[in-house]
Amino acid sequence: MAKYKLEYIWLDGYEPVANLRGKTQVKEFDSFPKLEELPMWGFDGSSTRQAEGHSSDCMLKPVAVFPDSTKKNAALVVCEVMMPDGKTPHRTNARATILDDPDAWFGFEQEYFLYKDGVPLGFPPGGGYPPPQGKYYTGVGYEAVGEVAREIVDKHLDLCLDAGINHEGINAEVAKGQWEFQIFGKGSKKAADQMWIARYLLMRLCEEYGVDVNFHCKPLGADVDWNGSGMHSNFSTKYMREVGGKEYFEALMAAFDKYKNEHIAVYGPDNHLRLTGLHETQSIDKFNYGVANRGASVRVPHSFVKGGYRGYLEDRRPNSQGDPYKIASRILQTIATVPTK
């Protein structure tokens, strides 16, 4: 038997953006624990805006577990928040709203800024701006990415791979101090689980550098010519991949148009600052789609059309602070309204 450090990780009740929370307990196991071996655990919901002080108990239900390579005998445990009975999902438990579809695939592209002393890395500390956007996207060299950002993103990639997260890549983004990583998962909840753990690992890693991760969709404001951050969401179902067809695709896009306000409601706060029709976005109050069009609400890959309108689509509206649980839930709800043959 060995003692394992189990870090239980969950989302709190803050709005409009939930915060990651974590606490650790030590348990003995013969080997790295399986999910079914992990016990439920209580916490004080009155300290996380998930309960009142006179009835503060909430429960953490483990739903996924990953090895933590930064510590000996350690695990990262993704948890859903439950009511005290341990059976009823808490009102803040967005994961429980996702339709269970093992054949749904999601890929999330997480953009973010690295901040130090209140400004993005590479910005003048006393105010002002670096040279305009142009050379930063996929840039190489000190002038493009500075001296510490690449070390952070490379370490984060390794931590994710060590944990078994299906991390698919990284790149420097359009704005100075802005980066992106991508997570893909098969199953309606897998990519979202892994995205939250990847965010957690990035934030925890940045503690060592005195750097903050800024997930806001437009941290530099809407009045300057600097890109915002999104979390483009790629999705497909078994029917989309194997049957599809132009008629189904057009019906699906009509449904996305019909429910555009419901989508925007869960695609992250302050999206009106980002979805302006500029900087590779469509306006927040409009819906459109286009082949290879990065200014559309939904980008349709060439491969999708060439394959007989089969494959995946990219919803470009979700922003970088969006909750992948809520995004996946809404996308699948809309898809479910479209009849299949």
Legacy VTK file of the C-alpha trace (Angstrom):
# vtk DataFile Version 3.0
C-alpha trace
ASCII
DATASET POLYDATA
POINTS 341 float
0.000 0.000 0.000
1.178 3.506 -0.816
-0.153 6.890 0.190
-1.549 8.884 -2.744
-2.186 12.605 -2.829
-5.593 13.163 -4.392
-6.270 16.729 -5.512
-10.032 17.122 -5.939
-10.787 19.887 -8.463
-14.159 21.520 -9.092
-15.880 24.683 -10.302
-17.290 27.146 -7.799
-20.471 29.219 -7.917
-19.054 32.574 -9.008
-20.757 34.278 -11.942
-20.433 35.001 -14.781
-17.232 32.926 -14.704
-16.701 30.036 -12.340
-13.312 29.663 -10.670
-11.351 26.460 -10.352
-11.026 25.204 -6.781
-8.930 22.375 -5.395
-8.100 20.607 -2.165
-6.058 17.508 -1.405
-6.650 14.426 0.676
-4.312 11.477 1.249
-5.536 7.887 0.818
-3.832 4.505 0.612
-4.025 2.351 -2.529
-2.146 -0.640 -3.892
-1.513 1.227 -7.161
-2.645 4.369 -8.958
-6.332 4.624 -8.021
-9.105 3.842 -10.473
-12.007 6.260 -10.731
-14.410 3.849 -9.041
-12.066 3.638 -6.027
-12.204 7.353 -5.302
-14.640 8.389 -2.554
-16.988 11.346 -2.597
-15.799 14.212 -0.426
-17.538 17.166 1.176
-16.621 20.850 1.184
-17.877 24.153 2.553
-20.134 25.534 -0.151
-20.691 28.767 1.743
-17.090 29.733 0.927
-17.506 29.101 -2.804
-20.934 30.736 -3.389
-22.579 27.342 -3.623
-24.437 27.222 -0.302
-25.586 29.344 2.628
-23.707 29.279 5.903
-26.595 27.696 7.819
-26.568 24.705 5.429
-23.140 24.746 3.830
-22.356 21.139 2.923
-21.802 20.236 -0.724
-20.349 17.026 -2.126
-17.634 16.347 -4.673
-18.267 13.408 -6.999
-15.151 12.184 -8.862
-15.802 11.846 -12.604
-12.273 11.646 -14.077
-8.766 11.073 -12.726
-5.350 11.969 -14.133
-1.797 11.365 -12.865
0.023 14.460 -11.607
3.678 14.186 -12.647
4.723 17.184 -10.535
4.375 15.167 -7.324
5.127 11.651 -6.121
2.061 9.359 -6.015
-0.367 12.116 -6.938
-3.607 12.390 -8.880
-5.771 15.193 -10.261
-9.438 14.357 -9.727
-12.124 16.155 -11.754
-15.305 16.445 -9.696
-18.926 17.344 -10.194
-20.566 19.320 -7.393
-23.547 17.527 -5.866
-26.104 18.377 -3.229
-25.643 16.897 0.271
-27.528 13.728 -0.730
-24.669 12.952 -3.134
-27.156 12.189 -5.915
-28.705 15.478 -6.998
-26.521 17.704 -9.203
-25.894 21.149 -7.765
-27.343 24.104 -9.717
-23.759 25.057 -10.703
-23.031 21.591 -12.104
-23.046 22.263 -15.854
-21.355 18.952 -16.635
-24.499 17.108 -15.537
-26.493 18.893 -18.274
-24.475 17.422 -21.159
-26.274 14.777 -23.202
-24.436 11.483 -22.832
-23.195 10.615 -26.323
-20.037 8.483 -26.594
-19.910 9.204 -30.335
-19.855 12.996 -29.987
-16.405 14.457 -30.604
-15.215 17.888 -29.463
-12.039 19.834 -30.031
-11.462 23.080 -28.116
-8.910 25.721 -29.134
-8.048 27.677 -25.995
-6.565 31.144 -26.469
-5.254 33.155 -23.522
-2.835 35.905 -22.519
0.059 35.576 -20.075
0.123 38.620 -17.780
2.726 39.997 -15.396
2.447 43.215 -13.393
-0.918 43.959 -14.946
0.088 43.793 -18.620
0.650 41.023 -21.176
4.159 39.594 -21.317
6.188 41.744 -23.685
4.178 44.927 -23.138
6.055 47.940 -21.702
5.582 47.848 -17.896
5.062 51.605 -17.618
2.303 51.798 -20.209
2.034 51.925 -23.960
2.177 49.151 -26.520
4.740 47.002 -28.307
4.954 47.078 -32.128
1.639 46.265 -33.860
0.373 42.767 -34.528
1.920 40.946 -37.431
5.031 39.029 -36.392
3.754 37.495 -33.151
1.531 34.743 -34.562
3.607 31.522 -34.554
6.585 33.799 -33.977
10.091 32.722 -33.029
12.733 34.715 -31.198
12.945 37.079 -28.249
11.344 39.995 -30.098
8.283 37.887 -30.872
7.750 35.826 -27.717
10.138 37.107 -25.041
12.273 35.060 -22.656
9.829 33.085 -20.491
6.552 32.452 -22.338
7.822 29.567 -24.459
9.266 27.881 -21.371
5.834 28.073 -19.732
3.859 26.766 -22.701
6.330 23.936 -23.371
6.239 22.852 -19.718
2.451 23.008 -19.792
2.393 20.762 -22.851
4.585 18.210 -21.066
2.429 18.305 -17.933
-0.694 17.678 -19.991
0.870 14.777 -21.881
2.162 13.272 -18.622
-1.390 13.422 -17.288
-2.782 11.568 -20.295
-4.593 14.637 -21.602
-5.136 14.566 -25.359
-3.308 17.854 -25.906
-2.957 18.374 -29.652
-0.643 21.366 -29.963
0.405 24.914 -29.098
1.226 28.133 -30.914
1.912 31.771 -30.239
-1.124 33.818 -31.231
-1.759 37.090 -33.083
-1.314 39.476 -30.146
1.833 39.941 -28.120
1.739 37.721 -25.039
-1.128 35.626 -26.444
-0.980 31.832 -26.865
-3.193 28.895 -27.761
-3.431 25.185 -27.030
-5.854 22.586 -28.339
-7.640 19.675 -26.645
-9.558 16.906 -28.454
-11.740 14.188 -26.968
-14.121 11.463 -28.094
-17.280 11.388 -25.990
-19.537 14.295 -25.111
-17.753 15.162 -21.839
-14.159 14.037 -22.313
-12.704 17.086 -24.067
-14.397 19.426 -21.577
-13.023 17.465 -18.601
-9.555 17.607 -20.083
-9.818 21.296 -20.945
-10.594 22.173 -17.340
-7.632 20.143 -16.094
-5.393 21.696 -18.744
-6.487 25.161 -17.607
-5.818 24.154 -14.010
-2.316 22.874 -14.812
-1.493 26.075 -16.710
-2.640 28.329 -13.897
-0.796 26.290 -11.278
2.385 26.244 -13.363
2.288 30.026 -13.788
2.363 30.445 -10.016
6.055 29.497 -10.187
6.788 32.411 -12.532
4.712 35.109 -10.853
2.595 35.151 -14.008
-1.195 35.160 -14.326
-3.256 33.534 -17.057
-5.792 36.027 -18.398
-8.684 34.220 -20.069
-10.788 37.348 -20.668
-11.965 37.556 -24.269
-10.813 41.151 -24.766
-8.367 42.011 -21.968
-6.884 45.004 -23.816
-10.315 46.489 -24.495
-12.460 46.843 -27.572
-11.111 50.235 -28.634
-7.592 49.099 -29.569
-6.410 47.153 -32.598
-5.401 44.028 -30.683
-7.022 40.630 -31.087
-9.249 39.126 -28.439
-9.228 35.518 -27.295
-11.626 32.764 -28.267
-12.153 29.094 -27.659
-13.203 27.885 -31.089
-15.191 24.701 -30.648
-14.958 21.926 -33.222
-17.680 19.299 -33.044
-19.167 16.297 -34.778
-21.558 13.454 -34.101
-21.555 9.986 -35.590
-24.365 11.030 -37.926
-22.427 14.095 -39.095
-19.338 12.002 -39.800
-20.963 8.966 -41.419
-24.221 10.165 -43.022
-24.393 13.958 -43.140
-25.370 15.382 -46.506
-26.131 18.896 -47.711
-29.793 18.786 -46.706
-28.951 17.786 -43.117
-26.158 20.354 -42.948
-28.463 23.181 -44.023
-31.094 22.080 -41.491
-28.402 22.011 -38.808
-27.239 25.527 -39.648
-30.858 26.726 -39.602
-31.146 25.340 -36.065
-27.924 27.078 -35.024
-29.368 30.317 -36.403
-32.689 29.750 -34.612
-30.956 29.216 -31.271
-28.162 31.752 -31.758
-29.150 33.727 -28.652
-29.167 30.587 -26.499
-25.684 29.774 -27.762
-24.328 33.267 -27.131
-25.746 33.132 -23.583
-23.332 30.319 -22.661
-20.400 31.158 -24.937
-18.614 33.310 -22.378
-19.132 36.775 -20.840
-18.374 40.090 -22.550
-18.522 38.460 -25.971
-19.985 41.685 -27.386
-16.487 43.143 -27.008
-15.030 40.366 -29.167
-17.752 39.471 -31.673
-17.757 42.771 -33.539
-17.320 41.645 -37.146
-13.623 42.541 -36.923
-10.515 40.515 -36.043
-11.817 37.286 -37.628
-15.271 37.374 -35.966
-18.911 37.721 -36.964
-21.098 40.264 -35.144
-22.667 38.916 -31.957
-26.252 39.506 -33.150
-25.808 37.710 -36.472
-25.304 34.106 -37.562
-23.657 32.895 -40.727
-21.476 30.103 -41.989
-18.930 29.817 -44.747
-16.354 27.494 -46.232
-12.937 28.290 -44.752
-14.376 31.624 -43.559
-12.721 32.723 -40.321
-15.058 35.693 -40.125
-18.125 33.451 -39.936
-20.042 32.216 -36.900
-19.406 28.644 -38.066
-16.446 27.801 -40.269
-17.026 24.924 -42.681
-13.795 23.089 -43.554
-13.089 22.316 -47.219
-12.816 18.660 -46.218
-16.399 18.736 -44.950
-17.809 19.833 -48.311
-15.497 17.625 -50.370
-16.481 14.651 -48.213
-20.167 15.010 -49.082
-21.037 17.393 -46.246
-19.713 14.929 -43.709
-17.223 15.511 -40.894
-16.771 18.241 -38.307
-17.685 21.927 -38.056
-16.070 24.784 -36.143
-18.171 27.157 -34.057
-15.991 30.262 -33.750
-18.240 32.182 -31.351
-17.284 30.671 -27.945
-14.806 32.882 -26.161
-11.787 32.089 -24.051
-13.642 32.331 -20.736
-16.420 30.031 -21.894
-17.218 26.940 -19.852
-16.601 23.944 -22.145
-19.288 22.008 -20.273
-21.917 24.626 -21.101
-20.668 24.959 -24.672
-20.779 21.218 -25.334
-24.195 20.976 -23.690
-25.703 23.741 -25.823
-24.230 22.449 -29.097
-25.589 18.958 -28.476
-28.997 20.341 -27.466
-29.250 22.201 -30.767
-28.073 19.207 -32.796
-30.739 17.093 -31.082
-33.482 19.324 -32.532
-32.543 18.394 -36.113
-34.199 15.196 -37.421
-32.037 12.445 -38.866
-33.132 9.941 -41.484
LINES 1 342
341 0 1 2 3 4 5 6 7 8 9 10 11 12 13 14 15 16 17 18 19 20 21 22 23 24 25 26 27 28 29 30 31 32 33 34 35 36 37 38 39 40 41 42 43 44 45 46 47 48 49 50 51 52 53 54 55 56 57 58 59 60 61 62 63 64 65 66 67 68 69 70 71 72 73 74 75 76 77 78 79 80 81 82 83 84 85 86 87 88 89 90 91 92 93 94 95 96 97 98 99 100 101 102 103 104 105 106 107 108 109 110 111 112 113 114 115 116 117 118 119 120 121 122 123 124 125 126 127 128 129 130 131 132 133 134 135 136 137 138 139 140 141 142 143 144 145 146 147 148 149 150 151 152 153 154 155 156 157 158 159 160 161 162 163 164 165 166 167 168 169 170 171 172 173 174 175 176 177 178 179 180 181 182 183 184 185 186 187 188 189 190 191 192 193 194 195 196 197 198 199 200 201 202 203 204 205 206 207 208 209 210 211 212 213 214 215 216 217 218 219 220 221 222 223 224 225 226 227 228 229 230 231 232 233 234 235 236 237 238 239 240 241 242 243 244 245 246 247 248 249 250 251 252 253 254 255 256 257 258 259 260 261 262 263 264 265 266 267 268 269 270 271 272 273 274 275 276 277 278 279 280 281 282 283 284 285 286 287 288 289 290 291 292 293 294 295 296 297 298 299 300 301 302 303 304 305 306 307 308 309 310 311 312 313 314 315 316 317 318 319 320 321 322 323 324 325 326 327 328 329 330 331 332 333 334 335 336 337 338 339 340
